[in-house]
Amino acid sequence: MARTRYAPDRGLTARMTATMFLLGLVFVAFVALIIGIMAAAHASAAAIVLIALIFGGGSAFISLFYSDKIALAAAGAREVTPQQAPELHGIVDRLCALADMDKPRVAIAPTRMPNAFATGRNSKNSVLCVTQGMLDPHLGLTSEELEGVLAHELSHVAHKDVQVMTVASLLAIVAGLLVRFAFYSELFGGGRRNNNNQNAALIMLGIMAVSIVVYAVSFVLIRMLSRYRELAADRSGALLTGQPSALASALTKVSGAMNSIPTQDLRAAEPLNAFYFAPAMKLTRGGRQGRQGGQGPSLSALFSTHPSLEKRLDQLAKIQRQLGEAAPGAPRGLR
């Protein structure tokens, strides 16, 4: 836990710890199976495993140390000075003082989709980015609502979520690479095998099967962990500002505004969904986030990087009741 004034959540922390523990068990089982397979492996199989580990470790290293630059480039964002965005910098200054944390770099992405994200391996190497759509007067965010959004994003930095998610994703990266490498090895090398090395083909298939299962399990656990961390950021941000109703109102406005964004633009923004304050998805009739004509709510929820809008609003309503806050302008679910 980072040494800031962001409030911890023991319940969410316990669930996140349990999820990381399950990922650890999967990793140990995966390593044991791979070692067992490699004990009888052909040299090519051992080389594939080694290459996957090198590429997976390198990918995780790049993701951890260059996540801020990668995210800014993907969003087409540019850093802004206090003179260029005085109100935005003023809110960030105030929140960093409240949280007792280093101020991140501040950037604006030139897209009309209202959203925000923060990334970086620690507070000294982080960046906070808001889209132009988030600052658009037509969205109607008040200063308090924007402050709630930025407090949520800064919580990710304070709690070193990039580090946590990078470590959690390492297993899935390696497993995914092994599936691809083993598949292409079979595709391009299988026809050249003779009766003496059919065992190598079975070993490759075994590696592929194990990797597919490990990738699927780790993928579901990582998405679960991501949803927990979003709930934790909502809670921490709401408690830091003392205005959960403002954060809930901002969340409602931002999520609702997604319906006016062209589907093509939302799809282009999907690679950054894991970073965003709200996923780049439209609201369905029931108020749930998801693609129109997509999977059912339960399957969407299983694969989503964010909790449902209802779940986030319910948690903020509970926090408001705990604080005894009177919020006459809050959304109906918070009254």
Secondary structure, 3 states (H helix, E strand, C coil): CCCCCCCCCHHHHHHHHHHHHHHHHHHHHHHHHHHHHHHCCCHHHHHHHHHHHHHHHHHHHHHHHHHHHHHHHHHCCEECCCCCCHHHHHHHHHHHHHHCCCCCEEEEECCCCCCEEEEECCHHHEEEEEEHHHHCCCCCCCHHHHHHHHHHHHHHHHCCHHHHHHHHHHHHHHHHHHHHHHHHHHHHHHHHCCHHHHHHHHHHHHHHHHHHHHHHHHHHHHHHHHHHHHHHHHHHHHHHHCCHHHHHHHHHHHHHHHHHCCHHHHHHHHHHCCCCCCCCCCECCCCCECCCCCCCHHHHHHHCCCCCHHHHHHHHHHHHHHHCCCCCCCCHHHC
